[in-house]
Amino acid sequence: MGWLAGYLGLLEQLYGRVLIPWGVWHELQRGGEDDPRITEVLGLDWIEVRQSTNQQLVNVLQTERHLDRGESEVIALALEVNAEELLID
């Protein structure tokens, strides 16, 4: 988890604001139980948590493309907000 300290600030510098869907936020929150740095990241003011409204697309991506919930929500949210870039690990 060394990237957390070393490179996270680059996201703010490059984008100013980062959107993450609720599903990803919940995944990260569970990870924060083991690593308090994750909880700190979730509290940063330039990270915005937003729910995707296109649950039908989320479901299709999960069932037909075999993506997990977080990946599916990220793609749906990116399409909804017309994001110029999308980051998935």
C-alpha positions as CSV (number, residue, x, y, z in Angstrom):
1,M,0.0,0.0,0.0
2,G,3.0,2.3,-0.5
3,W,1.3,4.1,-3.4
4,L,-1.1,5.6,-0.8
5,A,1.5,7.8,0.6
6,G,3.7,8.3,-2.4
7,Y,1.4,8.9,-5.3
8,L,-2.1,9.8,-4.1
9,G,-1.4,13.5,-4.2
10,L,-0.8,13.2,-7.9
11,L,-4.4,12.4,-8.5
12,E,-5.4,15.7,-6.8
13,Q,-2.8,17.6,-8.8
14,L,-3.8,16.1,-12.1
15,Y,-7.6,16.1,-11.7
16,G,-8.4,18.4,-8.8
17,R,-11.4,16.2,-8.0
18,V,-11.9,12.4,-8.1
19,L,-15.3,10.7,-8.2
20,I,-15.8,7.3,-6.8
21,P,-19.0,5.3,-6.7
22,W,-20.5,4.1,-3.5
23,G,-19.6,0.5,-4.2
24,V,-15.9,1.4,-4.4
25,W,-16.2,3.5,-1.3
26,H,-17.7,0.6,0.6
27,E,-14.9,-1.7,-0.6
28,L,-12.3,0.8,0.5
29,Q,-14.0,1.3,3.8
30,R,-13.8,-2.4,4.6
31,G,-10.1,-2.2,3.7
32,G,-9.7,0.7,6.1
33,E,-10.5,-1.7,9.0
34,D,-7.1,-3.2,8.3
35,D,-5.2,-0.1,7.2
36,P,-6.2,3.3,8.8
37,R,-4.5,5.2,5.9
38,I,-7.4,4.1,3.7
39,T,-9.9,5.7,6.1
40,E,-7.9,8.9,5.9
41,V,-8.0,8.8,2.1
42,L,-11.8,8.5,2.1
43,G,-12.0,11.7,4.2
44,L,-10.1,13.9,1.7
45,D,-12.1,16.8,0.5
46,W,-11.2,16.4,-3.2
47,I,-12.6,12.8,-3.3
48,E,-16.3,12.8,-4.0
49,V,-18.5,9.8,-3.5
50,R,-21.4,9.6,-5.9
51,Q,-24.0,6.9,-6.7
52,S,-24.4,5.8,-10.3
53,T,-28.0,6.2,-11.4
54,N,-27.8,3.7,-14.2
55,Q,-28.2,0.5,-12.2
56,Q,-29.3,-1.4,-15.3
57,L,-25.9,-0.8,-16.9
58,V,-24.2,-1.8,-13.6
59,N,-26.1,-5.1,-13.7
60,V,-25.4,-5.7,-17.4
61,L,-21.6,-5.2,-16.8
62,Q,-21.7,-7.6,-14.0
63,T,-23.6,-10.4,-15.6
64,E,-22.5,-10.1,-19.2
65,R,-19.0,-8.8,-18.9
66,H,-18.2,-10.5,-15.5
67,L,-17.0,-7.3,-13.9
68,D,-17.2,-6.8,-10.2
69,R,-19.6,-4.3,-8.6
70,G,-17.0,-1.6,-8.1
71,E,-15.7,-1.8,-11.7
72,S,-19.2,-1.8,-13.1
73,E,-20.2,1.2,-11.0
74,V,-17.1,3.1,-12.0
75,I,-17.8,2.6,-15.7
76,A,-21.5,3.6,-15.3
77,L,-20.6,6.7,-13.3
78,A,-17.9,7.8,-15.8
79,L,-20.5,7.6,-18.6
80,E,-23.1,9.5,-16.6
81,V,-20.8,12.4,-15.9
82,N,-19.0,12.3,-19.3
83,A,-15.7,11.8,-17.6
84,E,-12.6,12.4,-19.8
85,E,-10.7,9.7,-18.0
86,L,-11.4,6.6,-16.0
87,L,-9.0,4.8,-13.6
88,I,-9.5,1.2,-12.7
89,D,-7.0,-1.1,-11.0
